[in-house]
Amino acid sequence: MSFNIKNLAIIAHVDHGKTTLVDALFKQSGLFRDNQQIETCAMDYNDLERERGITILAKCTSFVWNGTKLNIVDTPGHADFGGEVERILSMVDGVLVLVDAAEGPMPQTKFVLSKALALNLNPIVVINKIDKNDARVSEVLDEVFDLFIALGANDTQLDFPIVYASGRNGWAVKHLDDEKKDLTPLLETVMSHVPNASILEGQPFQMLVSMLEYDQYLGRILTGKILSGTASINDPVHVLRPGQENEIEKARLTKLLAFEGLSRIPINSAQAGDIIAIAGLGKATVADTIAALDVTTPLSAIPIDPPTISITFSVNDSPLAGKDGKKLTSRMIGDRLFKEAEGNVSISVKRSQHDESYEVAGRGELQLGILIETMRREEFELSIGRPKVLFRKDDATGELLEPLEELYIDLDDEFTGVVVEKIIQRKGEMIDMRPSGIGKTRIKFLIPTRGLIGYYGEFLTDTRGTGVMNKSFHSYVSHKGSIEGRNKGVLVSVANGKAIPYALFFLKERGTLFVTPGDPVYEGMIIGENSRENELEVNPTKEKQLSNCRAAGKDENIKIPNPRYISLEQAIAYIQNDELVEVTPTAIRLRKKYLDPNTRKKMSRVAEKS
């Protein structure tokens, strides 16, 4: 059956309601039975997405509405996953910009909207969550309009249609006083404003690959939009790559898949303008062109913004190595990382020249933390180094340049002083400060990426867990000078064994513990944070010396405070250059790079001289 086809991307900042709105569109379209039980945020089917409540991977879905097939791409809302958003914009002909009625446009909204406007896409603005108590609809609409102007939108783009919605409750209206029934007004706006899928007329089959994933049964699955011609089972095709003269591979189309709701269904053919998935090709990857044999020029792909930080992945060589995981070797780690880089265009991987380790570059600590967590669940064991900022040199002047972040902070008024002071100490510059609600303030900074490494945990402590911090890449600027690192030392174990309550009872006076009684420890492992600036070597395995003397009340009732729990992202941000994070399927431990104390002292003297 042939339909009119419209391709639409939903873009917004994290937690502004994209995936929830897609759920409501599913129900509106009649894709599910009235009595069918559907999980909330059905598009977030990845375990990590459900646990963290964020979208990590861009995903396609579709349904038919009044004779038109609507392909929808749900995109991530966190700036660290911006590469996922950038590459799928080439597949769509319209954009739904979702903005929270209370928070207004945020960094990721600005980042992705700028990409969409540059591609001459005409967005539809949806003010979502207008039923919230703190909704400020008119102010947010003004902020959206100001954002469009600041990003250089043309007159057509500035004349954007506006829809007011509550994705959670499944209704949308074109005017605030309209009856709130269902999402029909939103769908009508999409049908009238989003053009039919753009295609190249009169040309043979061509498809630009925008997404790559792996299936245990089908292997590599390549998703993209057919720009011209038709694709049919058994058609001969070849794969072309920009910058390479020869074809990458030649094959026949053995498996075509179309999107229908939450499923991919096999089809025999697909027409130009549709978004489909192809399985069975062994070498094609993101940004490649799959085309008929008489096509000799690859399609151009949207350039992706470069990574800004890198982290070293290496083999876990601690005394506890190999007790939890099954994938331990450098070769296994390298194969997994290169496989990830093949499908994730916003990261890059290269082998270190000095040892069996790999430098993985990405957009931020969260993005790389998600990769590490995924590998951990796949039973890898790793050692992770401190994040390093990727510097550049100006070609003309030779000046050292570093990445600058645009930072938005929302917090209670009482915490503004301490936060502004900390950001300025980290070479941040305050650009804007304004009230964002009763007792709330929003502050905008420009700050070097280096200044944000390790700051998030401190920020949560300073704001008592109530502050919200969002960032996006701004530009490369001249080096801002040195930035002070962690201001406290650590407690380092000098013994192997298990942590003893008696020893921990006396060590709690020295600082904050990271371990509990019975936890395995080893020489060189970091078991806590010192209350002072210096590093302190301690013995957490020391037991009480027994004697024959016993008296009532002689022994103290040992009470040890709960240890500080450190998440993976917090651990990566916490460590210094001479420290590592040991990651196993069941544990996250902090340790010194050199476990032997004499070796540590020797290497620290070498580092000071260099």
TISE-209026 format. One line per 2 residues: number of its first residue (from 1); for each residue x, y, z of C-alpha. Coordinates in steps of 0.02 Angstrom, whole numbers, padded with zeros to 5 digits. Example, Ala and Ser with C-alpha at 12.3 -4.5 7.8 and 13.67 -1.06 7.14 Angstrom:
% TISE-209026
1	00615 -00225 00390 ~ 00684 -00053 00357
END
This chain:
% TISE-209026
1	00000 00000 00000 ~ 00067 00171 -00047
3	00049 00318 00074 ~ 00099 00498 00080
5	00252 00499 00193 ~ 00302 00632 00320
7	00461 00618 00423 ~ 00466 00711 00589
9	00597 00727 00727 ~ 00550 00773 00906
11	00687 00875 00988 ~ 00694 00949 01162
13	00798 00962 01318 ~ 00808 00814 01437
15	00648 00781 01536 ~ 00538 00900 01436
17	00421 00757 01387 ~ 00471 00694 01214
19	00451 00508 01247 ~ 00291 00532 01347
21	00216 00630 01203 ~ 00260 00490 01083
23	00169 00369 01200 ~ 00014 00479 01188
25	00027 00487 00998 ~ 00032 00297 00992
27	-00131 00288 01088 ~ -00210 00427 00985
29	-00169 00340 00822 ~ -00257 00179 00874
31	-00095 00082 00871 ~ -00143 -00005 01034
33	-00305 -00082 01093 ~ -00402 00015 01224
35	-00371 -00120 01354 ~ -00189 -00153 01306
37	-00062 -00124 01445 ~ 00079 -00013 01384
39	00232 00033 01487 ~ 00265 00217 01517
41	00395 00287 01396 ~ 00380 00133 01286
43	00512 00201 01167 ~ 00643 00193 01307
45	00667 00006 01299 ~ 00852 00008 01345
47	00881 -00043 01528 ~ 00991 00109 01563
49	00861 00225 01486 ~ 00726 00157 01600
51	00837 00165 01755 ~ 00896 00344 01725
53	00736 00410 01649 ~ 00826 00482 01496
55	00832 00441 01312 ~ 01006 00388 01258
57	00980 00318 01082 ~ 00880 00396 00941
59	00739 00280 00888 ~ 00615 00274 00745
61	00431 00233 00749 ~ 00284 00261 00634
63	00095 00254 00619 ~ -00035 00297 00489
65	-00150 00446 00517 ~ -00289 00487 00392
67	-00198 00403 00247 ~ -00026 00478 00286
69	00118 00377 00356 ~ 00205 00478 00491
71	00383 00424 00532 ~ 00435 00495 00701
73	00612 00497 00771 ~ 00626 00512 00961
75	00793 00593 01003 ~ 00900 00607 01160
77	00882 00765 01264 ~ 01052 00771 01347
79	01191 00871 01264 ~ 01315 00728 01286
81	01213 00627 01160 ~ 01199 00769 01034
83	01285 00663 00901 ~ 01133 00550 00901
85	01024 00701 00861 ~ 01135 00782 00730
87	01147 00631 00617 ~ 00959 00595 00611
89	00911 00772 00558 ~ 00959 00726 00380
91	00817 00597 00381 ~ 00674 00715 00423
93	00579 00856 00339 ~ 00502 00931 00494
95	00545 00961 00676 ~ 00437 00966 00831
97	00523 01078 00959 ~ 00459 01030 01130
99	00481 01157 01271 ~ 00435 01138 01454
101	00306 01268 01505 ~ 00400 01303 01667
103	00585 01283 01621 ~ 00579 01360 01448
105	00711 01329 01314 ~ 00868 01247 01385
107	01043 01213 01316 ~ 00999 01057 01216
109	00847 01145 01142 ~ 00961 01283 01079
111	01095 01163 01018 ~ 00980 01053 00913
113	00868 01195 00854 ~ 01021 01283 00781
115	01060 01125 00680 ~ 00880 01111 00620
117	00870 01294 00567 ~ 01035 01278 00473
119	00955 01136 00371 ~ 00809 01252 00327
121	00685 01147 00424 ~ 00530 01241 00482
123	00494 01191 00664 ~ 00329 01171 00752
125	00339 01235 00932 ~ 00248 01134 01065
127	00236 01211 01239 ~ 00220 01053 01343
129	00166 01025 01524 ~ 00055 01180 01528
131	-00045 01097 01668 ~ 00101 01116 01789
133	00074 01230 01938 ~ 00227 01334 01896
135	00191 01347 01709 ~ 00231 01519 01635
137	00167 01496 01458 ~ 00177 01674 01390
139	00353 01705 01459 ~ 00416 01540 01389
141	00342 01581 01218 ~ 00434 01747 01219
143	00596 01655 01265 ~ 00570 01534 01120
145	00544 01678 00998 ~ 00700 01765 01064
147	00797 01602 01041 ~ 00740 01588 00859
149	00799 01767 00826 ~ 00966 01737 00914
151	00996 01583 00806 ~ 00965 01680 00645
153	00798 01604 00594 ~ 00726 01669 00430
155	00552 01746 00415 ~ 00469 01581 00371
157	00548 01493 00520 ~ 00499 01636 00636
159	00318 01614 00584 ~ 00311 01449 00676
161	00144 01368 00726 ~ 00116 01348 00913
163	00029 01204 01000 ~ -00002 01193 01188
165	-00001 01017 01259 ~ 00005 00899 01406
167	00089 00742 01341 ~ 00060 00649 01504
169	-00128 00680 01495 ~ -00137 00654 01307
171	-00211 00817 01244 ~ -00158 00968 01141
173	-00242 01133 01092 ~ -00203 01273 00970
175	-00272 01405 01090 ~ -00266 01398 01279
177	-00456 01416 01296 ~ -00496 01273 01174
179	-00573 01111 01237 ~ -00439 00990 01298
181	-00488 00821 01222 ~ -00348 00733 01130
183	-00196 00760 01018 ~ -00294 00791 00857
185	-00245 00978 00851 ~ -00061 00929 00858
187	-00079 00797 00721 ~ -00177 00919 00612
189	-00037 01047 00633 ~ 00093 00918 00584
191	-00005 00865 00430 ~ -00028 01044 00370
193	00144 01112 00414 ~ 00267 00969 00383
195	00297 00939 00196 ~ 00294 00767 00119
197	00461 00678 00123 ~ 00589 00759 00008
199	00662 00645 -00126 ~ 00777 00653 -00276
201	00666 00631 -00429 ~ 00712 00517 -00572
203	00866 00439 -00492 ~ 00905 00258 -00444
205	00900 00191 -00266 ~ 01005 00289 -00140
207	00999 00285 00050 ~ 01109 00377 00176
209	01142 00273 00333 ~ 01101 00375 00490
211	01094 00242 00627 ~ 01181 00076 00659
213	01135 -00056 00786 ~ 01166 -00241 00814
215	01041 -00382 00830 ~ 01089 -00555 00893
217	00990 -00636 00751 ~ 01002 -00512 00608
219	01176 -00440 00640 ~ 01208 -00261 00586
221	01050 -00159 00557 ~ 01070 00003 00458
223	00933 00134 00467 ~ 00911 00281 00351
225	00797 00375 00232 ~ 00777 00321 00050
227	00818 00479 -00048 ~ 00778 00411 -00220
229	00714 00257 -00310 ~ 00642 00103 -00227
231	00720 -00036 -00125 ~ 00662 -00215 -00155
233	00717 -00384 -00093 ~ 00860 -00460 -00197
235	00906 -00293 -00278 ~ 01096 -00280 -00304
237	01175 -00133 -00212 ~ 01346 -00070 -00162
239	01409 00038 -00020 ~ 01500 00204 -00052
241	01594 00306 00077 ~ 01639 00492 00066
243	01825 00516 00034 ~ 01851 00342 -00040
245	01851 00306 -00226 ~ 01814 00120 -00220
247	01656 00040 -00157 ~ 01661 -00030 00021
249	01561 -00187 -00018 ~ 01437 -00259 -00143
251	01285 -00363 -00094 ~ 01099 -00397 -00121
253	00960 -00331 -00013 ~ 00909 -00486 00084
255	00812 -00408 00230 ~ 00710 -00246 00228
257	00622 -00187 00385 ~ 00493 -00050 00409
259	00444 00033 00573 ~ 00269 00005 00639
261	00237 00065 00815 ~ 00368 -00014 00929
263	00409 -00153 00805 ~ 00511 -00178 00648
265	00416 -00281 00520 ~ 00488 -00367 00364
267	00436 -00290 00198 ~ 00469 -00335 00016
269	00496 -00158 -00048 ~ 00500 00024 00006
271	00477 00188 -00086 ~ 00578 00349 -00090
273	00550 00459 00062 ~ 00521 00315 00184
275	00634 00276 00332 ~ 00683 00093 00334
277	00811 -00026 00407 ~ 00922 -00143 00306
279	01003 -00301 00377 ~ 01132 -00414 00296
281	01272 -00293 00250 ~ 01438 -00329 00334
283	01542 -00169 00317 ~ 01426 -00021 00291
285	01416 00103 00436 ~ 01349 00275 00482
287	01369 00410 00348 ~ 01392 00279 00210
289	01280 00276 00056 ~ 01190 00116 00005
291	01146 00134 -00179 ~ 01106 00047 -00342
293	01259 -00013 -00441 ~ 01250 00129 -00568
295	01270 00263 -00431 ~ 01453 00311 -00414
297	01450 00465 -00299 ~ 01411 00449 -00112
299	01286 00565 -00030 ~ 01357 00701 00084
301	01329 00681 00271 ~ 01304 00816 00403
303	01470 00853 00492 ~ 01467 00808 00676
305	01535 00924 00811 ~ 01700 00858 00879
307	01725 00770 01048 ~ 01785 00880 01191
309	01853 00758 01322 ~ 01942 00591 01321
311	01961 00449 01447 ~ 02089 00308 01450
313	02019 00130 01454 ~ 02143 -00004 01507
315	02153 -00179 01578 ~ 02109 -00201 01761
317	02273 -00252 01845 ~ 02220 -00239 02028
319	02242 -00386 02150 ~ 02054 -00418 02135
321	02057 -00427 01944 ~ 01965 -00572 01864
323	01854 -00614 02012 ~ 01694 -00534 01943
325	01706 -00511 01756 ~ 01733 -00629 01610
327	01801 -00507 01480 ~ 01970 -00452 01543
329	02097 -00437 01403 ~ 02155 -00284 01307
331	02100 -00363 01143 ~ 01922 -00390 01206
333	01912 -00211 01270 ~ 01982 -00141 01108
335	01862 -00241 00998 ~ 01714 -00181 01100
337	01768 00001 01093 ~ 01799 00002 00905
339	01630 -00081 00880 ~ 01550 00059 00982
341	01640 00195 00883 ~ 01578 00120 00721
343	01397 00151 00765 ~ 01417 00304 00878
345	01482 00445 00770 ~ 01510 00564 00915
347	01650 00462 00995 ~ 01821 00412 00930
349	01940 00276 00987 ~ 02128 00259 00964
351	02256 00143 01038 ~ 02382 00218 01158
353	02563 00216 01098 ~ 02640 00171 01265
355	02538 00026 01337 ~ 02388 -00088 01312
357	02261 00051 01334 ~ 02139 00150 01227
359	02098 00335 01219 ~ 01909 00358 01200
361	01852 00535 01157 ~ 01672 00593 01177
363	01556 00738 01215 ~ 01552 00726 01404
365	01569 00624 01563 ~ 01390 00561 01553
367	01408 00494 01376 ~ 01569 00401 01417
369	01498 00347 01585 ~ 01351 00265 01494
371	01474 00172 01382 ~ 01573 00111 01533
373	01413 00058 01623 ~ 01356 -00037 01468
375	01522 -00129 01456 ~ 01515 -00166 01642
377	01347 -00251 01619 ~ 01422 -00351 01476
379	01543 -00425 01606 ~ 01696 -00321 01561
381	01825 -00271 01690 ~ 01913 -00104 01659
383	02028 00026 01732 ~ 01971 00203 01692
385	02082 00357 01699 ~ 02040 00538 01737
387	01949 00633 01598 ~ 02062 00745 01495
389	02008 00895 01393 ~ 02050 00890 01207
391	02149 01048 01167 ~ 02181 01120 00994
393	02307 01237 00917 ~ 02259 01385 00811
395	02327 01352 00637 ~ 02369 01534 00607
397	02444 01587 00774 ~ 02490 01422 00856
399	02392 01477 01010 ~ 02326 01340 01126
401	02135 01328 01121 ~ 02018 01237 01238
403	01830 01194 01231 ~ 01708 01312 01315
405	01539 01257 01383 ~ 01378 01354 01397
407	01315 01314 01571 ~ 01139 01342 01638
409	01108 01322 01825 ~ 00935 01323 01908
411	00940 01333 02098 ~ 00859 01406 02252
413	00903 01588 02288 ~ 00994 01546 02450
415	01128 01445 02358 ~ 01171 01571 02221
417	01318 01649 02315 ~ 01417 01489 02346
419	01384 01422 02170 ~ 01437 01583 02082
421	01595 01589 02189 ~ 01641 01408 02146
423	01608 01433 01959 ~ 01715 01591 01953
425	01856 01497 02041 ~ 01846 01372 01898
427	01870 01511 01769 ~ 01684 01529 01732
429	01607 01693 01675 ~ 01429 01739 01721
431	01330 01797 01569 ~ 01152 01810 01635
433	01058 01794 01799 ~ 00870 01806 01817
435	00728 01741 01929 ~ 00646 01583 01860
437	00503 01565 01984 ~ 00462 01592 02166
439	00625 01579 02262 ~ 00717 01512 02108
441	00858 01584 02003 ~ 00929 01536 01833
443	01110 01582 01798 ~ 01202 01566 01633
445	01391 01546 01627 ~ 01526 01518 01499
447	01654 01400 01576 ~ 01799 01294 01512
449	01760 01109 01500 ~ 01906 01080 01620
451	01815 01180 01752 ~ 01666 01063 01752
453	01763 00902 01773 ~ 01733 00843 01951
455	01617 00987 01996 ~ 01446 00904 01985
457	01459 00812 02153 ~ 01518 00971 02238
459	01375 01066 02157 ~ 01246 00943 02225
461	01323 00960 02399 ~ 01321 01150 02392
463	01138 01155 02335 ~ 01086 01011 02450
465	01033 00907 02302 ~ 00907 01034 02236
467	01011 01118 02099 ~ 00997 01074 01915
469	01146 01095 01798 ~ 01141 01084 01608
471	01278 01117 01482 ~ 01315 01113 01297
473	01470 01142 01192 ~ 01493 01325 01146
475	01659 01349 01055 ~ 01849 01336 01065
477	01933 01485 01149 ~ 02105 01535 01210
479	02173 01435 01356 ~ 02106 01508 01519
481	02252 01460 01632 ~ 02268 01336 01773
483	02117 01278 01874 ~ 02129 01209 02050
485	02082 01026 02066 ~ 02015 00925 02213
487	02047 01016 02377 ~ 02053 00862 02489
489	02169 00713 02499 ~ 02124 00529 02508
491	02145 00383 02628 ~ 02249 00247 02544
493	02259 00068 02606 ~ 02432 -00005 02644
495	02369 -00183 02670 ~ 02276 -00323 02580
497	02127 -00413 02655 ~ 01955 -00363 02716
499	01905 -00202 02803 ~ 01889 -00230 02991
501	01759 -00135 03097 ~ 01889 -00098 03232
503	02006 -00015 03106 ~ 01867 00083 03018
505	01802 00147 03186 ~ 01964 00242 03215
507	01985 00293 03032 ~ 01816 00380 03027
509	01895 00522 03126 ~ 02014 00552 02980
511	01881 00586 02849 ~ 01740 00507 02749
513	01746 00320 02714 ~ 01704 00237 02548
515	01704 00057 02615 ~ 01606 -00045 02742
517	01664 -00185 02858 ~ 01697 -00343 02760
519	01735 -00256 02595 ~ 01893 -00322 02509
521	02036 -00196 02508 ~ 02212 -00199 02440
523	02373 -00099 02447 ~ 02351 00062 02348
525	02161 00060 02353 ~ 02074 00224 02401
527	01958 00185 02547 ~ 01903 00361 02592
529	01925 00549 02579 ~ 02045 00634 02699
531	01976 00784 02794 ~ 02139 00875 02750
533	02231 00910 02588 ~ 02366 00778 02606
535	02363 00594 02557 ~ 02360 00478 02710
537	02414 00296 02710 ~ 02308 00190 02828
539	02278 00008 02874 ~ 02093 -00036 02865
541	02129 -00221 02906 ~ 02203 -00191 03079
543	02120 -00298 03213 ~ 02108 -00269 03400
545	02243 -00356 03501 ~ 02165 -00484 03617
547	02216 -00508 03799 ~ 02158 -00615 03944
549	02086 -00464 04036 ~ 01899 -00439 04027
551	01796 -00309 04119 ~ 01618 -00245 04108
553	01610 -00097 03989 ~ 01790 -00121 03935
555	01751 -00146 03751 ~ 01673 -00001 03660
557	01515 -00022 03558 ~ 01585 00008 03384
559	01474 00117 03274 ~ 01530 00159 03099
561	01437 00289 02993 ~ 01369 00237 02825
563	01502 00256 02689 ~ 01485 00381 02549
565	01413 00298 02394 ~ 01502 00352 02235
567	01419 00323 02067 ~ 01518 00284 01911
569	01509 00462 01843 ~ 01554 00535 02013
571	01703 00416 02027 ~ 01768 00465 01855
573	01754 00649 01899 ~ 01829 00627 02073
575	01996 00547 02033 ~ 02159 00640 01999
577	02291 00607 01866 ~ 02382 00478 01974
579	02222 00380 02013 ~ 02108 00257 01924
581	01931 00191 01937 ~ 01921 00001 01944
583	01759 -00053 01860 ~ 01692 -00231 01874
585	01517 -00303 01851 ~ 01486 -00295 02039
587	01597 -00155 02105 ~ 01666 00019 02076
589	01828 00051 02170 ~ 01950 00196 02174
591	02136 00159 02174 ~ 02306 00234 02144
593	02384 00206 01973 ~ 02540 00138 02058
595	02490 00025 02202 ~ 02662 00013 02285
597	02693 00166 02396 ~ 02878 00176 02351
599	02839 00173 02165 ~ 02708 00309 02193
601	02834 00424 02277 ~ 02961 00393 02140
603	02836 00430 02001 ~ 02772 00586 02089
605	02950 00654 02094 ~ 02968 00616 01908
607	02804 00707 01873 ~ 02859 00860 01972
609	03023 00872 01875 ~ 02935 00856 01708
END
